[in-house]
Amino acid sequence: MNPADPLVPEIVDLRDFQFMPLDVVRLRDSSLMLEVSGEEFRAAVSLWCVSWHQVPAASLPNDERALANYAGYGRDQKGWKKVRDGALRGFKLCSDDRFYHPVIAEKALEAWQGKLFNRFRRECERIKKAAQRAGIQPDYPTFDEWKQYLAETGNDRFQRMSQGTDDGRPTNVQRESQPLKGQCKGEGQCKGEEELQASGSKHSLANPHTLSGLDDRARACALLEQASGKSVNPSRADLAQALATGITPEVLADTAREGVAAGKTNPVAWAIATAMRRAAAVAGAPSRAGVPARAPTPSELTERRKPIDPEKAGSIVTRVLEFLKS
């Protein structure tokens, strides 16, 4: 049987991602947890961590000496052979002569999607600034268009090849600008031409034009960054947990705006924790008359905390005293 195609494209590079997501329930219920020895388990986890920072991510070389070293056995090939089968459990040798782990590949592709979206945002910001200098409306690509262009050319700087003048000179504004450094933050990036005309100089990444093709985690990162002005790591474990419980990216973004308005120093972490707490309250609260209970909204909580008007309070006390005397 011929080896399968690689599970991750060769371009996927996550060496700048410090954290690797760990699906604790999936691991807890896996056959690896139940059937291998302690040494095999330790070596397996070591190989997972190494594979996360290989290129492509989620892969390992088909080299026994390298594998022994990555698993913590160094030159001890005899010791490595004793644990090899358990340590490589789940890994599959593919047609590029590298081992891939399907679960780690799944997590790597999710993280890569988020990383690509950050690069896409920077390109949209560059296009916007170049268009402003040229005095024209920017022509933004969709996220899918930009990804296809990147795959075909290896270049982040998007250019519509069909654009040009009668004399053959390109008119695309990208050639007149320099790439930005760092990540773009806050409002105002990557909006389509029609939306730009409708909203003037205000831009937003959180619109269907630029968010098409994104999974929930990448969309949540984009919306949270727009709401909080803070960079969001797609590999955050608490973000993955919130999405797994059914909390939508839009709810997380709305909650982050609450955190910003309340002056929270870390509105992203606060938003994720608060959204999960509210969801748990809704799920655990009893219902009456067949109507599901819900957690109070922020406005309702604010209303409850308002101080009582002294005049109203005095009037209430007076009426109570009169009732008792009667």
Long-range contacts (C-beta under 8 A, 24 or more apart in sequence): 2-95, 3-93, 3-94, 3-95, 4-92, 4-94, 4-95, 5-94, 5-95, 6-56, 6-59, 6-94, 6-95, 6-96, 6-98, 6-100, 7-58, 7-59, 7-92, 7-94, 7-100, 7-102, 7-105, 8-56, 8-57, 8-58, 8-59, 8-100, 8-105, 8-108, 8-109, 8-112, 9-56, 10-55, 10-56, 10-96, 11-56, 11-151, 12-55, 12-56, 12-57, 12-58, 12-108, 12-109, 12-112, 13-55, 13-56, 13-57, 14-52, 14-53, 14-57, 14-108, 14-111, 14-112, 14-115, 15-53, 15-55, 17-52, 17-53, 17-111, 17-115, 17-233, 17-235, 18-235, 19-233, 19-235, 19-236, 19-237, 20-48, 20-49, 20-52, 20-104, 20-107, 20-235, 21-107, 21-110, 21-111, 21-235, 21-237, 21-240, 22-237, 23-103, 23-107, 26-103, 31-89, 32-86, 32-89, 32-90, 35-86, 36-86, 36-89, 37-83, 37-86, 39-82, 39-83, 40-83, 40-85, 40-86, 40-87, 40-89, 41-86, 42-72, 43-71, 43-72, 43-73, 43-80, 43-83, 43-86, 43-87, 44-86, 44-87, 44-88, 44-89, 44-90, 46-70, 46-71, 46-72, 46-87, 47-71, 47-87, 47-88, 47-91, 48-101, 48-104, 51-99, 51-101, 51-104, 52-104, 52-108, 56-98, 56-108, 57-104, 57-105, 57-108, 57-111, 57-112, 58-100, 58-101, 58-104, 58-105, 58-107, 58-108, 59-94, 59-98, 59-99, 59-100, 60-91, 60-98, 60-99, 60-100, 61-97, 61-98, 61-99, 62-93, 62-97, 62-98, 62-99, 110-215, 110-217, 110-218, 110-234, 111-234, 111-235, 113-214, 113-215, 113-217, 113-218, 113-234, 114-217, 114-218, 114-221, 114-234, 114-235, 115-234, 116-147, 116-150, 117-143, 117-214, 117-218, 117-221, 117-222, 118-183, 119-150, 119-156, 120-146, 120-147, 120-190, 120-210, 121-183, 121-184, 121-189, 121-190, 121-205, 121-222, 122-156, 122-179, 122-180, 122-183, 122-184, 123-156, 123-157, 123-158, 124-184, 124-189, 124-190, 124-205, 124-210, 125-180, 125-184, 125-189, 125-190, 126-157, 126-174, 126-177, 126-178, 126-179, 126-180, 127-158, 127-173, 127-174, 127-177, 128-188, 128-189, 128-190, 128-203, 129-177, 129-180, 130-173, 130-174, 130-176, 130-177, 131-173, 133-173, 133-176, 133-177, 134-173, 134-176, 136-173, 137-193, 137-196, 137-197, 138-173, 138-193, 138-196, 139-173, 139-193, 140-190, 140-191, 140-192, 140-193, 140-209, 140-210, 142-209, 142-210, 142-212, 142-213, 143-210, 143-211, 143-212, 143-213, 143-214, 144-212, 144-213, 147-213, 183-231, 185-225, 185-229, 185-230, 185-231, 186-226, 186-229, 187-226, 206-253, 216-243, 216-248, 216-249, 217-243, 219-249, 220-249, 220-252, 220-253, 222-249, 223-249, 223-250, 223-252, 223-253, 224-249, 224-252, 224-253, 224-256, 224-268, 224-271, 226-253, 227-253, 227-254, 227-256, 227-257, 227-260, 227-267, 227-271, 228-256, 228-257, 228-259, 228-260, 228-267, 228-268, 228-271, 229-260, 230-266, 230-267, 230-268, 232-268, 236-272, 238-269, 238-272, 238-273, 238-276, 239-272, 241-276, 242-272, 242-275, 242-276, 245-276, 245-279, 246-279, 247-275, 247-276, 247-279, 251-275, 258-298
